[in-house]
Amino acid sequence: MARGPGTPILELLASFVRSRHDLKPSTLRGYEAGIRRLAARHELLRQLTADSTNEYIRDALDRRRRFL
């Protein structure tokens, strides 16, 4: 299903989790945690621009934290 720019990222996460039944539970938990960390800074899909995503990754690397 196509999503609009106003779609909350956590709504996309729920859809992603339902669609990826083929992943190992530990892999899926890791993906969920990473997307939740991203959603803490970017609530809506429209906020995921190349610049904002690069900034998020740069900040995570500066803090030496996983970004995904």
VEXVEX-469411 format. One record per atom (N, C-alpha, C, O): residue number from 1; residue in three letters; x, y, z. Coordinates in nm, 3 decimals, padded with zeros to 5 digits. Example, Ala and Ser with C-alpha at 12.3 -4.5 7.8 and 13.67 -1.06 7.14 Angstrom:
<recs>
@num->1 | residu->ALA | east->01.319 | north->-00.569 | up->00.780
@num->1 | residu->ALA | east->01.230 | north->-00.450 | up->00.780
@num->1 | residu->ALA | east->01.320 | north->-00.330 | up->00.780
@num->1 | residu->ALA | east->01.424 | north->-00.332 | up->00.846
@num->2 | residu->SER | east->01.285 | north->-00.225 | up->00.708
@num->2 | residu->SER | east->01.367 | north->-00.106 | up->00.714
@num->2 | residu->SER | east->01.290 | north->00.003 | up->00.787
@num->2 | residu->SER | east->01.341 | north->00.114 | up->00.804
</recs>
This chain:
<recs>
@num->1 | residu->MET | east->00.084 | north->-00.118 | up->00.000
@num->1 | residu->MET | east->00.000 | north->00.000 | up->00.000
@num->1 | residu->MET | east->00.089 | north->00.124 | up->00.000
@num->1 | residu->MET | east->00.185 | north->00.132 | up->00.077
@num->2 | residu->ALA | east->00.058 | north->00.219 | up->-00.085
@num->2 | residu->ALA | east->00.133 | north->00.344 | up->-00.091
@num->2 | residu->ALA | east->00.103 | north->00.430 | up->00.031
@num->2 | residu->ALA | east->-00.009 | north->00.429 | up->00.083
@num->3 | residu->ARG | east->00.202 | north->00.503 | up->00.075
@num->3 | residu->ARG | east->00.187 | north->00.591 | up->00.191
@num->3 | residu->ARG | east->00.212 | north->00.734 | up->00.149
@num->3 | residu->ARG | east->00.295 | north->00.762 | up->00.062
@num->4 | residu->GLY | east->00.139 | north->00.825 | up->00.211
@num->4 | residu->GLY | east->00.156 | north->00.966 | up->00.182
@num->4 | residu->GLY | east->00.264 | north->01.026 | up->00.271
@num->4 | residu->GLY | east->00.307 | north->00.964 | up->00.368
@num->5 | residu->PRO | east->00.307 | north->01.148 | up->00.240
@num->5 | residu->PRO | east->00.412 | north->01.213 | up->00.318
@num->5 | residu->PRO | east->00.372 | north->01.241 | up->00.462
@num->5 | residu->PRO | east->00.460 | north->01.260 | up->00.546
@num->6 | residu->GLY | east->00.244 | north->01.245 | up->00.492
@num->6 | residu->GLY | east->00.199 | north->01.271 | up->00.627
@num->6 | residu->GLY | east->00.186 | north->01.144 | up->00.712
@num->6 | residu->GLY | east->00.139 | north->01.150 | up->00.826
@num->7 | residu->THR | east->00.227 | north->01.031 | up->00.658
@num->7 | residu->THR | east->00.216 | north->00.905 | up->00.730
@num->7 | residu->THR | east->00.317 | north->00.900 | up->00.845
@num->7 | residu->THR | east->00.435 | north->00.927 | up->00.824
@num->8 | residu->PRO | east->00.273 | north->00.867 | up->00.965
@num->8 | residu->PRO | east->00.367 | north->00.852 | up->01.077
@num->8 | residu->PRO | east->00.462 | north->00.734 | up->01.053
@num->8 | residu->PRO | east->00.421 | north->00.629 | up->01.004
@num->9 | residu->ILE | east->00.587 | north->00.753 | up->01.088
@num->9 | residu->ILE | east->00.687 | north->00.649 | up->01.067
@num->9 | residu->ILE | east->00.653 | north->00.523 | up->01.146
@num->9 | residu->ILE | east->00.677 | north->00.412 | up->01.099
@num->10 | residu->LEU | east->00.597 | north->00.540 | up->01.266
@num->10 | residu->LEU | east->00.564 | north->00.421 | up->01.345
@num->10 | residu->LEU | east->00.451 | north->00.340 | up->01.280
@num->10 | residu->LEU | east->00.442 | north->00.219 | up->01.302
@num->11 | residu->GLU | east->00.366 | north->00.404 | up->01.201
@num->11 | residu->GLU | east->00.265 | north->00.331 | up->01.126
@num->11 | residu->GLU | east->00.332 | north->00.246 | up->01.017
@num->11 | residu->GLU | east->00.292 | north->00.133 | up->00.991
@num->12 | residu->LEU | east->00.435 | north->00.304 | up->00.955
@num->12 | residu->LEU | east->00.511 | north->00.228 | up->00.855
@num->12 | residu->LEU | east->00.582 | north->00.110 | up->00.920
@num->12 | residu->LEU | east->00.593 | north->00.002 | up->00.862
@num->13 | residu->LEU | east->00.632 | north->00.132 | up->01.041
@num->13 | residu->LEU | east->00.699 | north->00.024 | up->01.114
@num->13 | residu->LEU | east->00.606 | north->-00.094 | up->01.134
@num->13 | residu->LEU | east->00.644 | north->-00.208 | up->01.112
@num->14 | residu->ALA | east->00.484 | north->-00.067 | up->01.175
@num->14 | residu->ALA | east->00.387 | north->-00.174 | up->01.198
@num->14 | residu->ALA | east->00.362 | north->-00.252 | up->01.069
@num->14 | residu->ALA | east->00.354 | north->-00.375 | up->01.071
@num->15 | residu->SER | east->00.349 | north->-00.181 | up->00.959
@num->15 | residu->SER | east->00.327 | north->-00.246 | up->00.831
@num->15 | residu->SER | east->00.449 | north->-00.329 | up->00.790
@num->15 | residu->SER | east->00.435 | north->-00.440 | up->00.740
@num->16 | residu->PHE | east->00.568 | north->-00.274 | up->00.812
@num->16 | residu->PHE | east->00.692 | north->-00.343 | up->00.779
@num->16 | residu->PHE | east->00.704 | north->-00.473 | up->00.858
@num->16 | residu->PHE | east->00.737 | north->-00.578 | up->00.803
@num->17 | residu->VAL | east->00.677 | north->-00.466 | up->00.987
@num->17 | residu->VAL | east->00.688 | north->-00.585 | up->01.073
@num->17 | residu->VAL | east->00.591 | north->-00.694 | up->01.026
@num->17 | residu->VAL | east->00.628 | north->-00.811 | up->01.022
@num->18 | residu->ARG | east->00.470 | north->-00.655 | up->00.991
@num->18 | residu->ARG | east->00.372 | north->-00.754 | up->00.942
@num->18 | residu->ARG | east->00.419 | north->-00.819 | up->00.811
@num->18 | residu->ARG | east->00.394 | north->-00.937 | up->00.788
@num->19 | residu->SER | east->00.484 | north->-00.742 | up->00.728
@num->19 | residu->SER | east->00.522 | north->-00.793 | up->00.596
@num->19 | residu->SER | east->00.650 | north->-00.876 | up->00.597
@num->19 | residu->SER | east->00.677 | north->-00.949 | up->00.501
@num->20 | residu->ARG | east->00.730 | north->-00.866 | up->00.703
@num->20 | residu->ARG | east->00.859 | north->-00.935 | up->00.706
@num->20 | residu->ARG | east->00.859 | north->-01.057 | up->00.796
@num->20 | residu->ARG | east->00.947 | north->-01.072 | up->00.881
@num->21 | residu->HIS | east->00.762 | north->-01.141 | up->00.778
@num->21 | residu->HIS | east->00.750 | north->-01.262 | up->00.858
@num->21 | residu->HIS | east->00.865 | north->-01.360 | up->00.831
@num->21 | residu->HIS | east->00.883 | north->-01.455 | up->00.907
@num->22 | residu->ASP | east->00.942 | north->-01.336 | up->00.725
@num->22 | residu->ASP | east->01.051 | north->-01.426 | up->00.689
@num->22 | residu->ASP | east->01.181 | north->-01.398 | up->00.765
@num->22 | residu->ASP | east->01.276 | north->-01.476 | up->00.753
@num->23 | residu->LEU | east->01.187 | north->-01.290 | up->00.841
@num->23 | residu->LEU | east->01.308 | north->-01.254 | up->00.913
@num->23 | residu->LEU | east->01.318 | north->-01.329 | up->01.046
@num->23 | residu->LEU | east->01.217 | north->-01.364 | up->01.107
@num->24 | residu->LYS | east->01.440 | north->-01.350 | up->01.089
@num->24 | residu->LYS | east->01.461 | north->-01.408 | up->01.223
@num->24 | residu->LYS | east->01.409 | north->-01.309 | up->01.326
@num->24 | residu->LYS | east->01.418 | north->-01.188 | up->01.305
@num->25 | residu->PRO | east->01.356 | north->-01.357 | up->01.437
@num->25 | residu->PRO | east->01.306 | north->-01.267 | up->01.541
@num->25 | residu->PRO | east->01.410 | north->-01.165 | up->01.589
@num->25 | residu->PRO | east->01.377 | north->-01.049 | up->01.614
@num->26 | residu->SER | east->01.535 | north->-01.208 | up->01.602
@num->26 | residu->SER | east->01.638 | north->-01.115 | up->01.649
@num->26 | residu->SER | east->01.666 | north->-01.005 | up->01.546
@num->26 | residu->SER | east->01.689 | north->-00.890 | up->01.582
@num->27 | residu->THR | east->01.663 | north->-01.040 | up->01.419
@num->27 | residu->THR | east->01.682 | north->-00.941 | up->01.313
@num->27 | residu->THR | east->01.568 | north->-00.841 | up->01.313
@num->27 | residu->THR | east->01.589 | north->-00.721 | up->01.303
@num->28 | residu->LEU | east->01.447 | north->-00.893 | up->01.324
@num->28 | residu->LEU | east->01.330 | north->-00.807 | up->01.325
@num->28 | residu->LEU | east->01.331 | north->-00.712 | up->01.444
@num->28 | residu->LEU | east->01.296 | north->-00.595 | up->01.431
@num->29 | residu->ARG | east->01.372 | north->-00.761 | up->01.562
@num->29 | residu->ARG | east->01.382 | north->-00.675 | up->01.680
@num->29 | residu->ARG | east->01.483 | north->-00.563 | up->01.658
@num->29 | residu->ARG | east->01.460 | north->-00.449 | up->01.697
@num->30 | residu->GLY | east->01.594 | north->-00.596 | up->01.594
@num->30 | residu->GLY | east->01.696 | north->-00.495 | up->01.564
@num->30 | residu->GLY | east->01.644 | north->-00.389 | up->01.469
@num->30 | residu->GLY | east->01.667 | north->-00.270 | up->01.489
@num->31 | residu->TYR | east->01.574 | north->-00.432 | up->01.366
@num->31 | residu->TYR | east->01.514 | north->-00.337 | up->01.272
@num->31 | residu->TYR | east->01.413 | north->-00.248 | up->01.343
@num->31 | residu->TYR | east->01.411 | north->-00.126 | up->01.323
@num->32 | residu->GLU | east->01.329 | north->-00.309 | up->01.425
@num->32 | residu->GLU | east->01.227 | north->-00.231 | up->01.498
@num->32 | residu->GLU | east->01.293 | north->-00.126 | up->01.587
@num->32 | residu->GLU | east->01.249 | north->-00.011 | up->01.591
@num->33 | residu->ALA | east->01.396 | north->-00.165 | up->01.658
@num->33 | residu->ALA | east->01.465 | north->-00.071 | up->01.748
@num->33 | residu->ALA | east->01.525 | north->00.045 | up->01.670
@num->33 | residu->ALA | east->01.515 | north->00.161 | up->01.712
@num->34 | residu->GLY | east->01.587 | north->00.016 | up->01.557
@num->34 | residu->GLY | east->01.647 | north->00.121 | up->01.475
@num->34 | residu->GLY | east->01.543 | north->00.217 | up->01.419
@num->34 | residu->GLY | east->01.564 | north->00.338 | up->01.419
@num->35 | residu->ILE | east->01.432 | north->00.164 | up->01.373
@num->35 | residu->ILE | east->01.327 | north->00.249 | up->01.317
@num->35 | residu->ILE | east->01.263 | north->00.333 | up->01.428
@num->35 | residu->ILE | east->01.227 | north->00.448 | up->01.405
@num->36 | residu->ARG | east->01.249 | north->00.276 | up->01.547
@num->36 | residu->ARG | east->01.195 | north->00.354 | up->01.659
@num->36 | residu->ARG | east->01.289 | north->00.468 | up->01.698
@num->36 | residu->ARG | east->01.244 | north->00.578 | up->01.730
@num->37 | residu->ARG | east->01.421 | north->00.442 | up->01.694
@num->37 | residu->ARG | east->01.516 | north->00.550 | up->01.722
@num->37 | residu->ARG | east->01.505 | north->00.660 | up->01.617
@num->37 | residu->ARG | east->01.509 | north->00.779 | up->01.650
@num->38 | residu->LEU | east->01.491 | north->00.621 | up->01.493
@num->38 | residu->LEU | east->01.476 | north->00.719 | up->01.385
@num->38 | residu->LEU | east->01.346 | north->00.796 | up->01.401
@num->38 | residu->LEU | east->01.343 | north->00.918 | up->01.381
@num->39 | residu->ALA | east->01.239 | north->00.728 | up->01.437
@num->39 | residu->ALA | east->01.108 | north->00.792 | up->01.452
@num->39 | residu->ALA | east->01.104 | north->00.888 | up->01.571
@num->39 | residu->ALA | east->01.018 | north->00.976 | up->01.576
@num->40 | residu->ALA | east->01.195 | north->00.872 | up->01.665
@num->40 | residu->ALA | east->01.200 | north->00.965 | up->01.778
@num->40 | residu->ALA | east->01.240 | north->01.105 | up->01.731
@num->40 | residu->ALA | east->01.206 | north->01.204 | up->01.795
@num->41 | residu->ARG | east->01.312 | north->01.113 | up->01.620
@num->41 | residu->ARG | east->01.353 | north->01.242 | up->01.565
@num->41 | residu->ARG | east->01.270 | north->01.285 | up->01.446
@num->41 | residu->ARG | east->01.255 | north->01.404 | up->01.420
@num->42 | residu->HIS | east->01.217 | north->01.190 | up->01.374
@num->42 | residu->HIS | east->01.142 | north->01.218 | up->01.251
@num->42 | residu->HIS | east->01.008 | north->01.147 | up->01.261
@num->42 | residu->HIS | east->00.998 | north->01.028 | up->01.231
@num->43 | residu->GLU | east->00.908 | north->01.218 | up->01.301
@num->43 | residu->GLU | east->00.778 | north->01.156 | up->01.327
@num->43 | residu->GLU | east->00.705 | north->01.116 | up->01.199
@num->43 | residu->GLU | east->00.639 | north->01.012 | up->01.195
@num->44 | residu->LEU | east->00.716 | north->01.198 | up->01.095
@num->44 | residu->LEU | east->00.641 | north->01.175 | up->00.972
@num->44 | residu->LEU | east->00.732 | north->01.139 | up->00.856
@num->44 | residu->LEU | east->00.849 | north->01.177 | up->00.854
@num->45 | residu->LEU | east->00.678 | north->01.068 | up->00.761
@num->45 | residu->LEU | east->00.753 | north->01.027 | up->00.644
@num->45 | residu->LEU | east->00.812 | north->01.147 | up->00.569
@num->45 | residu->LEU | east->00.923 | north->01.139 | up->00.517
@num->46 | residu->ARG | east->00.739 | north->01.258 | up->00.564
@num->46 | residu->ARG | east->00.788 | north->01.375 | up->00.491
@num->46 | residu->ARG | east->00.915 | north->01.434 | up->00.551
@num->46 | residu->ARG | east->00.986 | north->01.510 | up->00.485
@num->47 | residu->GLN | east->00.943 | north->01.401 | up->00.675
@num->47 | residu->GLN | east->01.062 | north->01.453 | up->00.742
@num->47 | residu->GLN | east->01.188 | north->01.375 | up->00.705
@num->47 | residu->GLN | east->01.298 | north->01.416 | up->00.740
@num->48 | residu->LEU | east->01.173 | north->01.264 | up->00.637
@num->48 | residu->LEU | east->01.288 | north->01.184 | up->00.598
@num->48 | residu->LEU | east->01.345 | north->01.233 | up->00.465
@num->48 | residu->LEU | east->01.321 | north->01.174 | up->00.359
@num->49 | residu->THR | east->01.419 | north->01.339 | up->00.473
@num->49 | residu->THR | east->01.489 | north->01.390 | up->00.356
@num->49 | residu->THR | east->01.631 | north->01.336 | up->00.358
@num->49 | residu->THR | east->01.675 | north->01.282 | up->00.460
@num->50 | residu->ALA | east->01.702 | north->01.351 | up->00.249
@num->50 | residu->ALA | east->01.842 | north->01.306 | up->00.247
@num->50 | residu->ALA | east->01.923 | north->01.379 | up->00.353
@num->50 | residu->ALA | east->02.004 | north->01.319 | up->00.423
@num->51 | residu->ASP | east->01.900 | north->01.510 | up->00.366
@num->51 | residu->ASP | east->01.976 | north->01.588 | up->00.465
@num->51 | residu->ASP | east->01.944 | north->01.546 | up->00.607
@num->51 | residu->ASP | east->02.036 | north->01.530 | up->00.688
@num->52 | residu->SER | east->01.816 | north->01.529 | up->00.639
@num->52 | residu->SER | east->01.781 | north->01.493 | up->00.777
@num->52 | residu->SER | east->01.828 | north->01.352 | up->00.811
@num->52 | residu->SER | east->01.869 | north->01.326 | up->00.925
@num->53 | residu->THR | east->01.824 | north->01.262 | up->00.715
@num->53 | residu->THR | east->01.871 | north->01.125 | up->00.739
@num->53 | residu->THR | east->02.022 | north->01.122 | up->00.756
@num->53 | residu->THR | east->02.074 | north->01.052 | up->00.844
@num->54 | residu->ASN | east->02.094 | north->01.198 | up->00.673
@num->54 | residu->ASN | east->02.239 | north->01.205 | up->00.688
@num->54 | residu->ASN | east->02.278 | north->01.267 | up->00.822
@num->54 | residu->ASN | east->02.374 | north->01.223 | up->00.886
@num->55 | residu->GLU | east->02.203 | north->01.368 | up->00.865
@num->55 | residu->GLU | east->02.229 | north->01.430 | up->00.995
@num->55 | residu->GLU | east->02.207 | north->01.329 | up->01.108
@num->55 | residu->GLU | east->02.286 | north->01.323 | up->01.202
@num->56 | residu->TYR | east->02.102 | north->01.252 | up->01.098
@num->56 | residu->TYR | east->02.072 | north->01.149 | up->01.199
@num->56 | residu->TYR | east->02.186 | north->01.048 | up->01.207
@num->56 | residu->TYR | east->02.231 | north->01.013 | up->01.316
@num->57 | residu->ILE | east->02.231 | north->01.001 | up->01.093
@num->57 | residu->ILE | east->02.339 | north->00.902 | up->01.090
@num->57 | residu->ILE | east->02.469 | north->00.963 | up->01.143
@num->57 | residu->ILE | east->02.540 | north->00.899 | up->01.220
@num->58 | residu->ARG | east->02.499 | north->01.086 | up->01.102
@num->58 | residu->ARG | east->02.620 | north->01.154 | up->01.149
@num->58 | residu->ARG | east->02.617 | north->01.168 | up->01.301
@num->58 | residu->ARG | east->02.717 | north->01.142 | up->01.368
@num->59 | residu->ASP | east->02.504 | north->01.210 | up->01.355
@num->59 | residu->ASP | east->02.491 | north->01.225 | up->01.501
@num->59 | residu->ASP | east->02.509 | north->01.090 | up->01.571
@num->59 | residu->ASP | east->02.575 | north->01.082 | up->01.675
@num->60 | residu->ALA | east->02.451 | north->00.985 | up->01.515
@num->60 | residu->ALA | east->02.463 | north->00.852 | up->01.575
@num->60 | residu->ALA | east->02.609 | north->00.806 | up->01.574
@num->60 | residu->ALA | east->02.657 | north->00.749 | up->01.671
@num->61 | residu->LEU | east->02.678 | north->00.831 | up->01.464
@num->61 | residu->LEU | east->02.818 | north->00.791 | up->01.456
@num->61 | residu->LEU | east->02.904 | north->00.873 | up->01.552
@num->61 | residu->LEU | east->02.997 | north->00.821 | up->01.612
@num->62 | residu->ASP | east->02.872 | north->01.001 | up->01.566
@num->62 | residu->ASP | east->02.945 | north->01.086 | up->01.661
@num->62 | residu->ASP | east->02.927 | north->01.035 | up->01.805
@num->62 | residu->ASP | east->03.019 | north->01.042 | up->01.885
@num->63 | residu->ARG | east->02.809 | north->00.984 | up->01.836
@num->63 | residu->ARG | east->02.782 | north->00.929 | up->01.968
@num->63 | residu->ARG | east->02.824 | north->00.783 | up->01.978
@num->63 | residu->ARG | east->02.813 | north->00.721 | up->02.084
@num->64 | residu->ARG | east->02.872 | north->00.729 | up->01.864
@num->64 | residu->ARG | east->02.914 | north->00.589 | up->01.855
@num->64 | residu->ARG | east->02.800 | north->00.495 | up->01.891
@num->64 | residu->ARG | east->02.818 | north->00.396 | up->01.962
@num->65 | residu->ARG | east->02.682 | north->00.529 | up->01.841
@num->65 | residu->ARG | east->02.563 | north->00.446 | up->01.862
@num->65 | residu->ARG | east->02.521 | north->00.389 | up->01.728
@num->65 | residu->ARG | east->02.552 | north->00.443 | up->01.622
@num->66 | residu->ARG | east->02.450 | north->00.279 | up->01.736
@num->66 | residu->ARG | east->02.394 | north->00.220 | up->01.615
@num->66 | residu->ARG | east->02.287 | north->00.312 | up->01.560
@num->66 | residu->ARG | east->02.211 | north->00.371 | up->01.636
@num->67 | residu->PHE | east->02.281 | north->00.323 | up->01.431
@num->67 | residu->PHE | east->02.176 | north->00.407 | up->01.373
@num->67 | residu->PHE | east->02.069 | north->00.324 | up->01.308
@num->67 | residu->PHE | east->01.963 | north->00.378 | up->01.274
@num->68 | residu->LEU | east->02.091 | north->00.198 | up->01.288
@num->68 | residu->LEU | east->01.987 | north->00.109 | up->01.236
@num->68 | residu->LEU | east->01.994 | north->-00.022 | up->01.306
@num->68 | residu->LEU | east->01.915 | north->-00.112 | up->01.278
</recs>
